[in-house]
């Protein structure tokens, strides 16, 4: 690469004007590169109807740190709704909260379209950024960086880029050329479940349910969730096997299904709305994409869903995509913006983490729709939280590592497996000790709470030696 070219003359072409593409434009513009963003669709800020995915977004620490880097955190957070816990809705109508983390920790319900618009507007504020809408990628060269775009009127436009950043989603046009090259690994998995969105309107101008929760109706093989919106509505998303969606063909069958599995939602969503909206759009598919490496030479790199589309059940799709931006920026700083060193390092660092969150997202669907009904699961949550309270640096729940820190995803998974084995072995030993000890010892005095933390650390140390090496 011609590193002697002044930075302000080096062109970074960001393909895709969605969430990750727009944020990336801000990162590269802030560094002083000449940034060109190319988006196939029209400018969503001027569109009457915004087409595309509308599953609500859950913004957490990784995404917030990335927004903070470009000065956007406060603005976006002020437009979100805090969710401090999951609210589990049992079949009998009972509601039980499961906190996400310690007191004060929460995730934010964010409107996708509004966030995209805000990021595009922020990117446009940089004088070295140009947004190009109605530009569909026709061809590009990984060797020269020459790109050809076609517009809806049939005209074409060519641009020479020093770096091409593919942020064009799960069905990336940029990635197609990666797939023509040798030694590029790629896999995609469609899960057998689809999703359908319904709206729960306000009641007397207020939220129909408690707003500061992510509401979940777990029904073992399927589930529904609801996230709050600023207009006092809830977006309800039903996740269910396609086979089950296809069995429901009439309005009466919709009502029978909801009365059987989600009876408390029927008066809140409304019978007429359910009958109508259930058939408004067919259930949508969900795909998980893994690939590696994320780069070709010193000319092209993939980020966001183009590199790692994930199913939405850990609420990390956007956060992982946003973290891509800040990880790449940190590596740029480390290697003084030398793309020939930055791109391979980015692939080396980021691939294992994005593969880990893809697997975690798959796992979390089982947790959300089934495990939250289990008494053992709830017991383990309490144990994990207690141990985290007693030993905050030694035991960190998986959800806390993923959602409230920037612990690398694959390291969080490794630590989770290790902790799980150790805690389960510790519980087994404690259970055995209580059976033996209970038969011969009568405890007359309560324990000295001031010594509890030190005792817990000693017990933990002894249990750890019995477990596998981390």
N, C-alpha and C positions, 0 to 999 in steps of 0.2 A: 504494500500500500504506500501511496505517496504521502509520507508523514510530514514532508516539508511544506505541504499546502497549509496556509493559515486556517485556523479552526473555523473562522467565520465564513470561509469559502467551502468547507467540507459539507456536503449535502447528506443529510439523514432523511431517507424516505420512510415514513411510517405508513404501512399499508393496513388500513382499518381505523375508522374513527369512532369505535366503541369505547368502552370504559378504559381498557388498558392502553389502547392506541392514543386516546386523548391525554391520559396521564403521562405516557411516555413522551409525547410531544412537549409537555411542560418540562420534564427532566432534561431532555436534550436541548431545548431552547434555553433553559437556565444555564447550561454549560457553554452556550454561545455558538452552537452549531446552526447552520442554516437548515431549518426543518420544513419538510413538505409532507402534509398528511393527505392521504388518498382514501376516500370512502366511496363505496359503490352506491349507497343510498343517497337520497337528498338530505339536506341539512335538517336534522330532527328538530332544531330550534324553530324552524319555519313550517314544519309539516303539521297538517291538521290532525292526522292520525299517525302515531308512532308505532311502526310495526316491529316485530321481533319478540324475543322472550320477555316475559313480564313477571317471572317468579321474583317475589320480594327479595331484597338483598339484606344480609346481616353483616354490618360493618363491625370489625373487631380490631384488635391491637395492630396486627400486621398492616392492614389497610390504612389505619389511622396514622401510623408512622410514615407510610409512604406519602399520604396526603400532607402531613406536617412538613415534609421535606420541601414541598413546593408551595407552602403557605396556605394550604386549602383545608386543613383539619378543622379549625374552629367553625368555618362557614358551613361545612358539610355536617358536622356534628350537631350544630344548632338546628338543622333541618331534619334531624332523625328523632326517633322515639326510643328511649332506653328500654331494654327488656332485661330484667334482672334474673329471671328464672324461666324454666319451662313450667307451664301449667298443664298438668295431666288431667284430662277429662275421662273419667270412668264411664262405663256403659250405664250405670245407675245415676249419672249426673254429678257424682262427687268430684270435686276439684282438689288436686293436691299439687302444691308447688315444689319443684326441685331446683334450688338455686344453681346458677351457672358457676359461681366461684365464691370468693369471700365477699363480705359486705362491701358495697361500693363498686363491685365489678359487674359490668353489664355489656351486652352487645346492642347494636343500634339497628332498628328497622329503617331502611333507606329506600326511597323511591328510585328505581333504576333510571327511568327516563330523565328525571330531574337532575340526578347526579351526572349523567352523560352530558346534558346541556351545560351544566356548570363547568365541567372540565373542558369542554370545547371552547367555551367563552374565555376561560382562563388561559388556555393555550394561545388563543387568538390575540391576547393582550401583548404577547411577546412580538416585537417588531421583526424578529428573524423567523417567524412561523407563518406558513401559509396553509390554509385549509382548502382542499380541493374535493368537492362533492360531485356525485354523478360521474365518478371515474372508476371504471371497472378494469382491473388488471388483465391484460391480454397476454403479455409475455414479459420475461425478464431474464437477464443473464447473470449467473453467479460469478462469472469470470470478469465481466466488464462493468457490471452494475447498471447497464442500460435497461430501462423499463419502458414498456408501451402500454398506454391506457386507452380505452375506448369509451366514448360518451354515448348517451342515449340517442343523440342525433346522428350517430355513425362516425363522427370525427374522431381522430386519434391524437394523442399527445405523447411525446417521448421525453424522458428525463434521465439524466446521468446521475446516479447516486454513489456516494462513497460507502454508505452503509444502508442496507435494506432491513427494516425491522418488521417482521410479519406478525401483526396483531389482528388478523382477520378471521378469528373464531375457529370453532371446532371443524368447520369444513373449509379450512384455509386454502386459498389459491396459491399462496406462497409455498405451502408445505407440499403441494403436488409435485413441484420440481425437486424437492428433497427426495421424494419417493422414487424418482427415476434414477437416483444415484446409488451406487453400491455402498454397503456397510451402513445403511440407514435403517434403524429398527423402528417398526411401527406396529401398533395394535389398536384396535377399537372394539369396544364391547357395548352393545345395546342391552340394557337390563330389560327383563320381561315386564317391567312396570312402566306405566305412563302417568302423566299428570294432567289435571284439569283444574282451572281456576274459577272460583266463584266469589261473589262479593257479599259481605255482611254489612248492610247499611247502618248508619247511626240510628239510635232510638231517642226521640225528642232532642235531637241535636248533640247527643253524647254517644260515646262508644257503647256498643251493645254488651261488651264484656270488659273485664279489667284490662287496661291498655298496656301496662308495663310488663307484659309476659309474652312469650312465644307459646301459643296454645297448641296442644297436641291431643288428638284423639287416637291413641294407639289401639289397633285392632288385630295385632299379630301378623296377618299376611298383608295388611294394608293399613293406611292411616290417613288422617287429615290434619293439616296444621293451619294456623291463622296468625298473620302478622298485622300489627296496627299501622294505619296510614295517617298522615297529617289531617286529612279531610274527615277524620273520625270513622272511617270505614275500616273493616278488616279484609285483607285478601286471604281467602281460604283456598288452600291447595290440597286436592284429593290425589293421593298417590296410591295406585292400585294396579294389579296385573291387567294387561290388555284384555285377557280372556274374561275377566270380571266386568270390565267396562262394556264389552261387546254383548254381555247378557242383558244389559239394561237398555231396552229399546222404546219404552213408552213413558209418559209422564207418571202414570200410576206406579210403574216399576221403580222409578226414581224415588217417589214418595215412600214406597214400601222399604226400599233400601235405606233411606235416611232415617225413617222411623225406627228401623231395627238396629242400626249401628251408630247413628249420630242424632238421637232424638232431641237432645237439648239445643241443637242448632236449627231445627226446622222452624220454630217461631222467630228465630233471630234472622235467618236468611230470608224466610218467607216462602210459603208453598208455591205461589205463582212464579216467583223468581227461580226457584229450584227446577220446576217443570220446564221453564223456558231456557235458562242458562246452561243446564246440563247438556243440551243438544246444540248449543250455539257454535261450539267448535269441537272437533274430535279430540280425544286424549292425545297428548303430545309425547313424543319419545324422548328418552334421555340416554346420552352416550358418554362413555368414558374413553378418553384417548391417551395413549402413552406413546412416546417416541424418543429417540436419541440418535445422534447428538442434536443439539438445538441450533447448530451453526453450520455454515459452509464457508470454509476459508476465513477471509477477513472482510467478507462482503455482506453476509446475510445472517440474521439470527431470528429465532421464533420466540414469542412470549405470549403469556395468557393462554386462552383456550386453543390457540393454534399449536401450542406446545403440549398442553396438558388439560384438555377438557375433563372436568370431573362432574360426577352426579352431585346434586345440591344438598346432600344430607348432613354435611358437616358445616355448612355455611361458610366454606373457605374458598369457593371458586374465584370470586372477585378478590378476596384478600390475598390469595396466592398469586393471582395475576398482578395485583398492585405491588406485592413484595418482589416479584420479578424485576420490576422497574428499579426499586431501591437497591436490590442485590447487584444488578447490572451497573448501577451508578457507583456503588462502592468498589466494584472491580475496576471500573473506569478510573477511579481515583487512585487505586492501587497500582495500576499499570500505565498511568499517565496518558490515558485515552489512545493507547496504541491498539487499534482494533485487532491486529494480528495476534496479540497476546490476550486481549480482553475476551474475545469470542470463545476460544477453546477453554479458557478458565471458567467462563460462565457455564458452559455445558458441563464441565467437570463438577462444579459446585452445585448446580441447580437440578440436574436430572434426578439424582437420588431423592431429593426432597419432594419434587413434584410427583414422582412415582409413589412416594409414601403417602402423600395426602390423597391421591387418587384411590389408594387401597383403603385408607381410613374413611373416606366418604362412603365407599361401598359398605364397610362394616357398620357405620353409624346408622344406616337405614334400618338394619336389623335391630340395633339398640333402640331407635326411636319408635319403631312400630311394634316391638315385642318385649325387649328386655325391661323397659320401664314399667311393665306390668308385673315383673318378678320381684318377690320379697327379698330374694338373695341379692339382686341388683341394687335395690334401694338400701339394703344393709351395707353392702360394699361401698356405696357412695358415702354413707355416713362414716364408715371406717376410714376411707381414704381422706375425707375432709378432716376428721379428727387427727389423723396422723400428720396431715399437712399443717394443721394448727399447732401441733406439738413440735414438729420437726420441719419447718417450712422450707429448709434448704435440702433436706434429705428425701422427703416424699412430696412429689408434686403431681397431682392428678393429671391424667392425659389431657382432659378437656382444657385445664388451666394452661398447660404447656402450649397447646395448639392455639388457643383463643386469646390468651392474655399475656403471651410472651412472644419473642421472636426466636425461641429455641428452634433449631433446624428441624424440619418435619421428621426426617428419618432418625434423628437423634432422639426426638420425643417418642417415637415408636419403640426404639430399642430400650429406652429407659422404662417405658410403660410395661413392656414384657418382663423386664427384670423386676420391677416393683411388684407386679402382679404375682409372680412366683414367690417372692419373698413374703408378701403380705399373706397370701394363702397358706404358706408353710407356717407363718407366725400364728395365724388363727387356729390352725390345726394343733400346734403345740400348746397354745393357750387353752383350747378346749380340752385337750388331754390333761393338762395340769390342773384345770379346775375340777375335773372329775375325780382325779386322785386326791388333790389337796382338799377338796370339799368334804371328803369322807373322814379326814383326820384332823382338820383345822377349823376352829371356830373363830372367825374374825370378830374381835371385840371392839376395836377402834377403827375409825375411818383412816384412809391413807393421808399422809402429809402432802397436801397439794403443792407445796413449795418445792418438793423433791420429785414431783411427777415428771417434769421435763427431763431431768437428768436420768431418771430411771428408764424413761422411754428410750432415750438415746442408747443406754447400755443394753436394753433388751433388743433394740434394733440391731446393734452391732453383733450380738450373739446370733440372732436369727440370720443376719446377712451371711455369716460364715458358713451356714448350712445350705445356702442357696448357690445357684450358678454364679460364676463370675460375670460381672457386668461388662 
